[in-house]
Amino acid sequence: MKTLPILALIAITTLLTSFIYPIDGYDTTGIKRLYRLQKMEKDSIDNKRIPDGAYLKLKDIKLNLLSRKQDSLNTLLVEDPDFARKIARITPGGNYSLAVMDMTNPDSLLYAAHRENNGYQPGSVGKIAVLAGFFDQLAKVYPDNFELRTGLMCNKRVTSRYWGTGDHHTIPVYDIEKDKLTKRRVVASDEFSLYEWADHMVSVSNNGAASVLYRETMLLDAFGKAYADLTEEEAENYFIDTERDSLTSQANRVVNQPLRDIGISEDEWRLGGMFTRPAGKYVGRQGGSIGSPKGLMKFLVALEQGNVIDEKSSLEMKRLLYMTDRRIRYAASHQLDDAAVYFKSGSFYKCDRNKNPNCGDYAGNVFNYMNSVIIVEHPNGKKYIVCLMTNVLNKNSAGAHMYLASSIDKVINP
């Protein structure tokens, strides 16, 4: 029996499906963890891991600032004095930086910021740049057909190989036939669709998945339409045969240029390289990673405008950021239980055991970055964006982020 080429499978898929995500998104994405959640909902099985706000349907997820699509980011990010005073009263002192936008009324946006231009190591928040770079390359390969892009994401399956190994974060591996969920680390033999790798990168913040999707972004850039039927051997030979400096420059370009296209400067947000050490076998780091609340806010506002790549890509990325798993850190605030949240968190810390032998996880005494970016949508129509970055030494700031989330929510949604 002949095997259909990927392009043929994509063509068939686009006739049968539309688009993506939340819990009802399994049929259009093939993300198996969604099948499990969909089955639990259908069978009325109580899922205590996720709150009421995690049950939006595909049709419910929309972009909030399409009416401001033509407005420049600098025009939109202008502080409202009264709103800024309210946010300032609840903002902790010390190494806290944030930007907040109330977009409940798109025609009358409220913006507040505190030390928003300060740079921080963004940690896993940088994975959003990989997501944007990936969608950018999909748009370059299939500029006039979004269904071909999502079809490729559904049907193209790639293995981890060494790129995805070395991360302690687990991924959910669900066996549909056995109805069994296993949480484990990525191994070299793992094979998932591009959609599933993207979901593993965003929903559980797996570093290995981020390096795999980053690798595939580079291959899309290098091979164009030929990527659809690219073999594993051909992919590895590309990295073997191409000069390291060239690969490093390419890696830097494919994830950072989409940010520049939006109007985010290098000092506001840049990604310096991949997320796992084995990926450094062929691809180096360049320029270091940095993020600021201002740069991250620019990205999320552009996303809501439909201006990250294009409108359909912006919506699809927002769907991938929609949380249908356990909420942590900022998003764990019970004030947000009924709200839909689109969220990414990141941390990066370092301990000097000579200073403190008991220096713990996420409580570094050399540096201790913790960052949260979130879009909140309440059922009553209140909608806002928060970009929070902190570097508080000797303390796990997860609880502080959660309490600040409640305080900000009470300002916007009293």
C-alpha positions in Angstrom: 0.0 0.0 0.0 1.4 3.4 -1.0 1.8 6.1 1.6 0.3 9.5 0.7 2.8 12.3 0.8 2.2 14.9 3.5 1.0 17.6 1.1 -1.8 15.2 -0.1 -2.8 14.5 3.5 -2.9 18.2 4.2 -5.2 18.7 1.2 -7.6 16.0 2.5 -7.4 17.4 6.1 -8.4 20.9 5.0 -11.5 19.5 3.4 -12.6 17.8 6.6 -11.7 20.3 9.3 -11.6 23.9 10.1 -9.5 25.3 12.9 -8.3 24.7 16.5 -8.1 24.5 20.2 -9.7 24.5 23.6 -11.1 21.3 25.0 -13.3 20.8 21.9 -10.3 21.2 19.7 -9.1 17.6 19.4 -10.9 16.8 16.1 -9.2 19.7 14.4 -5.7 19.5 16.0 -5.1 15.9 17.0 -3.8 17.1 20.4 -4.5 13.9 22.4 -4.7 15.5 25.8 -7.7 17.5 24.6 -9.4 14.3 23.7 -9.1 13.2 27.3 -10.5 16.5 28.6 -13.3 16.4 26.1 -14.2 12.8 27.1 -14.2 13.8 30.8 -16.5 16.7 30.0 -18.8 14.5 27.9 -18.9 11.8 30.6 -19.6 14.4 33.3 -16.4 13.5 35.2 -15.4 16.2 37.7 -12.0 17.6 36.8 -10.8 19.5 39.9 -7.5 20.5 38.2 -9.2 23.2 36.0 -11.6 25.9 36.9 -14.8 27.0 35.2 -13.0 29.5 33.0 -11.2 26.7 31.2 -14.2 25.4 29.3 -14.5 27.9 26.5 -15.3 26.5 23.1 -13.4 27.3 19.9 -16.1 29.7 18.8 -15.8 31.6 22.0 -12.2 32.6 21.6 -11.9 35.9 19.8 -9.4 38.8 19.3 -10.4 41.8 21.3 -8.8 44.7 19.5 -9.6 44.1 15.9 -11.3 47.5 15.8 -7.9 49.1 16.7 -6.0 47.1 14.1 -4.7 50.2 12.3 -3.5 52.0 15.4 0.2 52.0 16.3 1.3 50.3 19.5 2.9 53.5 20.7 -0.5 55.3 20.3 -2.2 52.6 22.3 0.3 52.3 25.1 -0.2 55.7 26.7 -0.8 55.9 30.4 -4.1 56.9 31.9 -3.3 59.0 35.0 -6.1 57.8 37.2 -5.7 54.1 36.2 -2.0 54.4 36.7 -2.4 55.7 40.2 -4.7 52.8 41.1 -2.2 50.3 39.9 0.7 52.1 41.5 -1.0 51.8 44.9 -1.0 48.0 44.8 2.4 47.4 43.1 5.1 46.1 45.5 8.4 47.9 45.8 11.7 46.4 44.9 12.5 44.5 41.8 9.0 44.5 40.3 8.1 45.7 36.8 4.8 45.5 35.1 2.4 46.8 32.4 -1.4 46.6 32.6 -4.0 47.3 30.0 -7.7 47.3 30.6 -9.2 46.6 27.2 -12.8 46.2 28.3 -13.8 49.1 26.1 -11.5 49.0 23.0 -12.4 52.6 22.2 -11.2 53.7 25.6 -8.2 51.7 26.6 -6.7 52.2 30.0 -2.9 51.6 30.4 -0.6 51.7 33.4 3.1 50.8 33.8 5.8 50.6 36.4 9.5 50.3 35.4 8.2 48.8 32.2 11.4 49.3 30.2 13.6 47.4 32.7 15.1 44.2 31.2 14.8 40.8 32.7 15.7 37.2 31.7 12.4 36.1 30.3 12.8 32.3 31.0 10.0 30.3 29.4 8.0 33.4 28.4 10.5 33.4 25.5 8.7 30.3 24.1 6.1 32.7 22.8 8.7 34.0 20.5 9.3 30.5 19.2 5.6 30.2 18.6 5.5 33.4 16.7 8.6 32.4 14.6 6.9 29.1 13.8 3.7 30.7 12.6 5.7 33.3 10.6 7.5 30.5 8.7 4.2 28.7 8.1 2.8 32.0 6.6 5.9 32.4 4.4 5.5 28.8 3.0 1.7 29.0 2.5 1.0 32.8 2.3 -2.5 32.5 0.8 -3.9 29.3 2.5 -4.2 29.1 6.3 -5.8 25.7 6.0 -2.6 24.3 4.5 -0.7 25.7 7.5 -2.9 24.0 10.1 -3.1 20.9 7.9 0.7 20.7 8.0 0.6 21.1 11.8 -1.9 18.2 12.1 -0.2 15.8 9.7 3.5 16.4 9.9 5.0 14.2 12.7 8.6 14.6 13.8 10.7 12.9 16.4 12.5 14.5 19.3 15.9 13.0 18.7 18.6 14.6 20.9 17.1 18.1 20.5 14.2 17.5 23.0 16.1 15.7 25.7 17.5 17.0 29.0 14.5 18.8 30.4 13.0 17.9 33.8 9.5 19.2 32.8 7.1 16.4 32.0 4.7 16.1 29.1 1.2 14.5 29.1 1.2 11.4 26.9 -2.3 10.1 26.5 -3.1 6.6 25.0 -6.6 7.0 23.5 -7.2 3.3 23.1 -6.2 2.4 26.7 -7.6 5.7 28.1 -4.3 6.0 30.0 -2.5 9.3 30.8 1.2 9.1 31.5 3.3 12.1 32.6 7.0 11.8 31.8 10.0 13.5 30.3 10.6 13.7 26.6 12.8 10.9 25.2 14.7 10.9 21.9 12.2 8.4 20.3 9.1 10.5 21.0 7.1 11.4 17.9 4.4 13.9 17.9 2.6 16.2 15.4 3.7 19.8 15.1 0.5 20.8 16.9 1.3 18.5 19.8 4.9 19.7 20.1 3.5 23.3 20.1 1.0 22.3 22.8 3.7 20.6 24.9 5.8 23.8 24.6 3.1 26.1 25.7 0.7 24.2 28.0 3.3 22.5 30.2 6.3 24.7 29.2 8.5 21.7 28.2 11.9 23.0 27.1 12.5 20.0 24.9 9.3 20.6 23.0 10.5 24.3 22.5 13.8 23.2 21.0 12.0 20.7 18.7 9.6 23.4 17.4 12.5 25.8 17.1 14.3 23.3 15.0 11.3 22.8 12.8 11.0 26.5 12.4 14.5 26.6 11.1 13.8 23.7 8.7 10.7 25.5 7.4 12.8 28.5 6.7 15.5 26.4 4.9 13.3 24.1 2.8 10.1 26.0 2.2 7.4 23.9 0.6 9.8 20.9 0.4 9.6 20.8 4.2 6.3 18.9 4.2 8.0 15.7 3.0 11.4 16.3 4.5 12.8 13.1 6.1 14.5 12.8 9.4 17.8 12.0 7.7 17.5 15.0 5.4 16.7 17.3 8.4 19.7 16.1 10.4 22.0 16.4 7.3 21.0 20.0 7.0 22.4 20.7 10.5 25.5 18.6 9.9 26.3 20.2 6.5 25.6 23.9 7.4 28.2 26.0 9.1 27.6 26.6 12.8 27.8 30.4 12.5 25.2 30.3 9.7 22.9 28.1 11.7 23.2 30.4 14.7 22.4 33.5 12.7 19.5 31.7 11.1 18.2 30.6 14.5 18.4 34.2 15.8 16.6 35.6 12.8 13.7 33.2 12.6 12.5 33.9 16.1 13.4 37.6 16.5 12.5 39.1 13.2 8.8 38.6 13.7 9.1 40.6 17.0 10.9 43.4 15.1 8.2 43.4 12.4 5.6 44.1 15.2 7.7 47.1 16.4 9.4 45.4 19.4 13.0 46.5 19.7 16.0 44.2 20.7 16.2 45.8 24.1 12.4 45.3 24.7 12.4 41.6 23.9 14.8 39.2 22.2 15.5 35.4 22.4 19.1 34.3 22.4 18.9 30.6 21.6 17.3 27.2 22.1 16.0 25.8 25.4 18.0 22.5 25.8 21.7 21.9 25.9 21.8 19.1 23.4 20.4 21.5 20.8 23.7 23.4 21.1 25.5 20.6 19.2 25.0 22.5 16.0 23.2 25.8 16.9 24.9 28.4 19.1 23.4 31.3 21.1 23.6 34.9 20.0 22.9 38.1 21.8 21.4 36.7 25.0 17.8 36.7 26.0 16.0 39.7 27.5 12.4 40.8 28.0 10.6 43.8 29.4 7.0 44.3 30.4 6.8 47.0 27.6 8.0 44.5 24.9 5.7 41.7 26.1 2.8 44.1 26.3 3.4 45.2 22.7 3.3 41.6 21.6 0.0 40.8 23.4 -1.7 44.0 22.2 -0.5 43.2 18.6 -1.9 39.7 19.1 -5.3 41.1 20.1 -5.2 43.5 17.1 -4.6 40.5 14.8 -1.2 42.0 13.8 1.1 39.1 14.8 1.8 37.6 11.4 -1.8 37.9 10.3 -5.3 37.8 11.9 -5.8 34.0 11.6 -2.3 33.3 13.0 -2.9 35.7 15.9 -6.1 33.9 16.7 -4.5 30.5 16.5 -1.7 31.5 18.8 -4.2 32.9 21.3 -6.0 29.5 21.2 -2.7 27.8 22.0 -2.1 30.1 25.0 -5.6 29.4 26.4 -5.2 27.5 29.6 -7.0 24.1 29.9 -4.6 22.7 32.5 -3.7 23.4 36.1 -3.2 27.1 36.7 0.0 28.3 38.4 1.6 31.4 39.8 -0.2 34.5 38.7 -3.0 32.5 37.1 -3.7 30.5 40.3 -5.6 33.4 41.9 -9.1 32.3 42.7 -10.3 35.8 41.6 -9.7 34.4 38.1 -11.4 31.0 38.4 -14.4 32.0 36.3 -12.3 33.9 33.8 -10.7 32.6 30.6 -7.0 33.1 30.9 -4.3 33.0 28.2 -1.1 32.6 30.0 2.6 31.9 29.9 5.0 32.0 32.9 8.7 31.7 33.0 11.4 31.6 35.7 15.2 31.5 35.8 17.3 31.4 39.0 20.7 30.8 40.3 21.9 29.7 43.8 25.2 30.3 45.4 25.4 27.5 47.9 28.4 29.0 49.6 26.2 31.9 50.7 23.3 29.7 51.6 23.5 25.9 51.4 19.7 25.7 51.7 19.0 28.0 48.7 15.9 26.4 47.1 14.2 26.0 43.8 12.8 29.3 42.4 14.4 31.2 45.3 17.8 32.0 43.9 20.2 34.3 45.8 22.3 35.3 42.8 19.3 36.1 40.6 15.7 34.9 40.8 13.6 35.9 37.8 9.9 35.0 37.7 7.6 36.4 34.9 4.0 36.1 34.0 2.1 37.3 31.0 -1.7 36.9 30.9 -4.8 37.9 29.1 -7.9 37.7 31.4 -11.5 37.6 30.1 -14.3 37.6 32.7 -17.8 36.4 31.8 -19.1 39.9 32.6 -17.1 41.4 29.8 -14.1 42.8 31.8 -10.9 42.1 29.8 -7.3 43.0 30.4 -3.7 42.2 29.9 -0.9 42.0 32.5 2.8 41.6 31.9 4.7 41.1 35.2 8.4 40.6 35.6 10.2 40.3 39.0 13.7 39.5 40.4 13.2 39.1 44.1 16.1 37.2 45.7 15.8 34.3 48.3 12.0 33.9 47.8 9.7 31.9 45.6 7.5 34.7 44.2 4.7 32.4 43.0 2.5 33.4 45.9 3.3 37.1 45.6 2.4 36.9 41.9 -0.9 35.2 42.8 -1.8 37.8 45.4 -0.9 40.7 43.1 -3.2 39.1 40.5 -6.1 39.3 42.9 -5.3 42.9 43.7 -5.1 44.0 40.0 -8.3 42.1 39.3 -10.1 44.0 42.0 -9.1 47.3 40.5 -10.4 46.3 37.0 -13.3 44.1 38.1 -14.4 45.4 41.5 
